[in-house]
Amino acid sequence: MFSFIDFSKLKRLIDFPYPVIQSGWTSLYTGDNDGLAAFQTLEVCIRLGGEDKYSEDTIDGKTYYTPFPHVIYKWPGMKLNTSKFKKRESIYFTYSRTITEELKANRLLPTDNTIFQPFEMNGEIEAKILELRKLLTRSQDFSIADRVDLCCCGILEELKFLRTWKQDDLHPASQMNKIASFIETNLCKPLSVRDIARQFDLSERTLYRYWQTAYPGTPSDYLRKCRLERAKEMLEKSVIPIRSIASMFCFCDDNSFSTAFKKEFGITPRQYRKQQQKKSG
């Protein structure tokens, strides 16, 4: 099954800079789409899934095997030969050459003419795709072309975020930000540097080296500082006994907690609590 709507001649009510030419969805079976296709305009085709594990496409004599779901950017001038396949579902939209260049200039499209972009489906892009699918069933509704333009641009934004996230996810600083978040949400658990490194499949040596590119001190310093900051808040905002707070944040006894607290803030936990009580009283 194949369906598309031509939006090129529909009246727009707003002056949106990225008008869509056509959009549609496909649910194809073996033999429905076998052969060579040449593209005069950009087609952004989101292949949602299929009975095959991979799609097989030949572009300029080179064959690609790409897992689902993925986006295939069918750039102007591209010659694509898609092999026969089992059932596959996809949704697509097209832009003129001029609009394509504007989208690239504003980084809503890959600037390096990437062809395939595999991605993990998340709630944001899934919602946008479902919205476009619904809009395509209402081709004669008031302002439908404007809504499709906005929706397709939203999809391009989400795909951009996914590309950036995937690139940044491999960067050491990004990994250290995730580790810092992990530490902050596990302050009441007995954690060691070895535990943290294992959690993120790193050696302790690599963890220390990467950590220095993003944060001062060591992961242990960060863990201790976060615990003391949280303990400080509890001393100010609760009546929980100091001994219980020390135990809650994994200090072995009152003395070690008091020593660490005074070293960090220049005052003991007991003195700090009395100071705060005077201010509020």
Wavefront OBJ file of the C-alpha trace (Angstrom):
o trace
v 0.000 0.000 0.000
v 1.304 3.433 -0.938
v -0.200 6.845 -0.236
v 0.976 10.405 -0.698
v -0.395 13.949 -0.645
v 0.886 16.820 -2.788
v 1.130 19.965 -0.657
v 2.900 22.123 -3.245
v -0.289 23.816 -4.451
v -2.155 24.022 -1.137
v -2.583 27.478 0.358
v -0.497 28.277 3.447
v -1.834 30.576 6.160
v 1.524 31.291 7.751
v 4.831 32.201 6.162
v 6.799 29.190 7.413
v 10.279 28.993 5.821
v 10.346 25.219 5.175
v 7.276 24.185 3.143
v 6.883 20.483 2.383
v 6.249 19.437 -1.224
v 4.836 15.969 -0.633
v 4.359 13.600 2.253
v 3.023 10.086 2.566
v 3.324 6.681 4.145
v 3.986 3.224 2.778
v 3.268 -0.333 3.815
v 5.019 -2.384 1.176
v 5.579 -6.087 0.539
v 8.129 -8.096 -1.452
v 8.154 -7.024 -5.088
v 6.265 -3.760 -4.539
v 9.317 -1.546 -4.749
v 12.178 -3.258 -6.544
v 14.272 -1.290 -9.001
v 16.226 1.874 -9.630
v 14.927 5.269 -8.470
v 16.488 8.677 -9.143
v 15.620 11.677 -6.956
v 15.246 15.262 -8.117
v 14.314 16.632 -4.678
v 15.184 15.623 -1.121
v 13.103 12.849 0.398
v 13.406 12.228 4.135
v 12.171 8.663 4.535
v 11.770 7.212 8.031
v 11.712 3.442 7.806
v 9.911 2.415 10.957
v 10.373 -1.331 10.722
v 10.049 -4.424 8.641
v 9.987 -8.173 8.744
v 13.618 -8.173 7.617
v 16.222 -7.292 10.218
v 18.037 -4.964 7.813
v 17.223 -2.997 4.686
v 19.430 -3.635 1.673
v 20.075 -0.633 -0.579
v 22.556 -0.059 -3.388
v 23.671 3.543 -3.948
v 26.255 4.447 -6.588
v 27.301 0.798 -6.777
v 27.785 0.409 -3.015
v 25.452 -1.819 -0.984
v 24.327 -0.833 2.512
v 22.699 -3.004 5.182
v 20.951 -0.806 7.730
v 19.025 -1.927 10.847
v 15.517 -0.648 11.597
v 14.361 1.906 12.514
v 16.393 4.345 10.484
v 16.166 7.417 8.280
v 17.360 7.398 4.703
v 18.067 10.853 3.285
v 17.451 10.554 -0.444
v 19.416 13.545 -1.677
v 18.784 15.250 -5.046
v 20.698 13.382 -7.744
v 20.897 10.134 -5.789
v 20.285 6.884 -7.664
v 18.916 4.240 -5.338
v 18.334 0.576 -6.004
v 16.354 -1.095 -3.237
v 16.370 -4.891 -3.158
v 13.193 -6.889 -2.736
v 12.046 -7.089 0.849
v 9.340 -8.420 3.116
v 6.706 -6.152 4.645
v 8.068 -2.718 5.568
v 6.433 0.445 6.913
v 7.742 3.947 6.443
v 6.694 7.580 6.368
v 8.320 10.298 4.273
v 8.258 13.952 3.232
v 10.055 15.914 0.528
v 11.592 19.370 0.102
v 12.739 21.408 -2.898
v 16.443 21.814 -3.607
v 16.371 25.421 -2.368
v 14.687 24.492 0.909
v 17.089 21.564 1.295
v 20.057 23.930 1.229
v 18.378 26.230 3.750
v 17.694 23.302 6.074
v 21.332 22.219 5.809
v 22.531 25.765 6.486
v 20.454 25.786 9.668
v 21.740 22.293 10.587
v 18.323 20.675 10.506
v 19.776 18.237 7.961
v 23.161 16.480 8.010
v 25.683 18.864 6.476
v 27.893 15.995 5.272
v 25.181 14.411 3.082
v 24.796 11.431 5.417
v 22.591 8.824 3.760
v 21.498 6.576 6.623
v 20.754 7.472 10.227
v 19.818 4.505 12.423
v 18.194 5.619 15.677
v 16.471 4.358 18.800
v 12.804 5.290 18.889
v 11.936 7.583 21.783
v 8.713 9.200 22.952
v 9.394 12.549 21.325
v 10.023 11.379 17.776
v 7.356 8.679 18.025
v 4.785 11.328 18.948
v 5.810 13.490 15.971
v 5.575 10.562 13.556
v 2.132 9.624 14.863
v 1.044 13.246 14.507
v 2.173 13.312 10.858
v 0.411 10.032 10.164
v -2.845 11.483 11.515
v -2.416 14.698 9.530
v -2.039 12.694 6.329
v -5.569 11.334 6.825
v -6.956 14.908 6.881
v -5.671 16.278 3.574
v -8.619 18.648 3.070
v -8.738 20.070 6.592
v -8.314 23.782 7.235
v -4.607 24.804 7.453
v -3.443 21.207 6.955
v -0.401 22.228 4.862
v 0.814 24.555 7.636
v 0.417 21.810 10.223
v 2.341 19.329 8.085
v 5.151 21.866 7.532
v 5.486 22.394 11.293
v 5.254 18.693 12.094
v 7.912 17.687 9.560
v 10.236 20.409 10.834
v 9.675 19.040 14.337
v 10.706 15.595 13.133
v 13.889 17.039 11.620
v 14.623 18.723 14.959
v 14.244 15.440 16.841
v 16.491 13.659 14.336
v 19.068 16.422 14.817
v 18.919 15.960 18.588
v 19.410 12.209 18.145
v 22.440 12.750 15.873
v 24.016 15.168 18.350
v 23.251 12.941 21.328
v 24.805 9.943 19.603
v 27.983 11.863 18.833
v 28.242 13.442 22.282
v 27.460 10.170 24.035
v 30.897 8.853 23.040
v 32.734 11.937 24.274
v 34.578 11.512 27.623
v 33.036 14.693 29.064
v 29.547 13.397 28.298
v 30.361 10.079 29.973
v 31.632 11.932 33.046
v 28.427 13.980 33.230
v 26.478 10.723 33.348
v 28.763 9.411 36.081
v 28.326 12.642 38.067
v 24.537 12.224 37.799
v 24.877 8.605 38.917
v 26.900 9.688 41.962
v 24.388 12.400 42.883
v 21.489 9.936 42.834
v 23.307 7.293 44.895
v 24.736 9.314 47.775
v 23.170 7.044 50.384
v 24.717 3.899 48.948
v 28.214 2.645 49.788
v 30.095 3.512 46.593
v 33.733 3.092 45.709
v 35.604 4.252 42.622
v 35.776 0.598 41.583
v 31.983 0.297 41.864
v 31.471 3.419 39.749
v 33.969 2.312 37.098
v 32.329 -1.116 36.814
v 28.884 0.474 36.507
v 30.068 2.272 33.350
v 32.349 -0.467 31.972
v 35.513 1.552 32.572
v 38.783 0.732 34.270
v 39.593 2.798 37.361
v 42.567 4.283 35.546
v 40.427 5.360 32.582
v 37.794 6.789 34.919
v 40.390 8.937 36.711
v 41.873 10.115 33.405
v 38.520 11.017 31.863
v 37.251 12.607 35.074
v 40.077 15.149 35.016
v 38.886 16.394 31.612
v 35.510 17.414 33.046
v 35.696 17.895 36.848
v 38.285 19.034 39.386
v 39.679 16.542 41.893
v 38.727 12.877 41.776
v 35.414 10.976 41.679
v 35.905 10.277 45.398
v 36.263 14.006 46.066
v 33.064 14.662 44.151
v 31.193 11.934 46.033
v 32.339 13.265 49.408
v 31.507 16.877 48.513
v 28.007 15.944 47.279
v 27.338 13.959 50.448
v 28.447 16.840 52.635
v 26.322 19.341 50.680
v 23.262 17.117 51.057
v 24.004 16.537 54.750
v 24.294 20.300 55.199
v 20.808 20.757 53.756
v 19.404 18.152 56.141
v 21.062 19.790 59.151
v 19.365 23.042 58.174
v 15.937 21.766 57.164
v 15.316 18.777 59.450
v 15.588 17.657 63.057
v 17.116 14.296 62.184
v 19.918 13.488 64.674
v 23.433 14.218 63.467
v 24.439 10.604 64.046
v 21.627 9.440 61.757
v 22.606 11.919 59.043
v 26.218 10.701 59.237
v 25.071 7.104 58.864
v 22.651 7.990 56.052
v 25.490 9.365 53.924
v 27.845 6.464 54.628
v 30.227 8.115 57.095
v 31.550 5.420 59.402
v 30.915 7.411 62.614
v 30.112 10.856 64.040
v 33.770 11.838 64.329
v 34.629 11.154 60.690
v 31.504 13.051 59.597
v 32.342 16.001 61.858
v 35.972 16.093 60.681
v 34.997 16.010 56.982
v 32.231 18.593 57.500
v 34.535 21.025 59.310
v 37.232 20.617 56.668
v 34.696 21.456 53.931
v 32.725 24.259 55.617
v 34.979 25.484 58.477
v 32.416 24.587 61.138
v 31.197 21.380 62.806
v 27.769 19.907 62.019
v 26.523 20.724 65.523
v 27.737 24.318 65.301
v 26.160 24.711 61.863
v 22.775 23.438 63.050
v 22.780 25.802 66.049
v 23.765 28.676 63.762
v 20.830 27.973 61.437
v 18.412 27.595 64.349
v 19.365 31.038 65.642
v 18.772 32.568 62.201
v 15.326 31.036 61.884
v 14.360 31.597 65.537
l 1 2 3 4 5 6 7 8 9 10 11 12 13 14 15 16 17 18 19 20 21 22 23 24 25 26 27 28 29 30 31 32 33 34 35 36 37 38 39 40 41 42 43 44 45 46 47 48 49 50 51 52 53 54 55 56 57 58 59 60 61 62 63 64 65 66 67 68 69 70 71 72 73 74 75 76 77 78 79 80 81 82 83 84 85 86 87 88 89 90 91 92 93 94 95 96 97 98 99 100 101 102 103 104 105 106 107 108 109 110 111 112 113 114 115 116 117 118 119 120 121 122 123 124 125 126 127 128 129 130 131 132 133 134 135 136 137 138 139 140 141 142 143 144 145 146 147 148 149 150 151 152 153 154 155 156 157 158 159 160 161 162 163 164 165 166 167 168 169 170 171 172 173 174 175 176 177 178 179 180 181 182 183 184 185 186 187 188 189 190 191 192 193 194 195 196 197 198 199 200 201 202 203 204 205 206 207 208 209 210 211 212 213 214 215 216 217 218 219 220 221 222 223 224 225 226 227 228 229 230 231 232 233 234 235 236 237 238 239 240 241 242 243 244 245 246 247 248 249 250 251 252 253 254 255 256 257 258 259 260 261 262 263 264 265 266 267 268 269 270 271 272 273 274 275 276 277 278 279 280 281
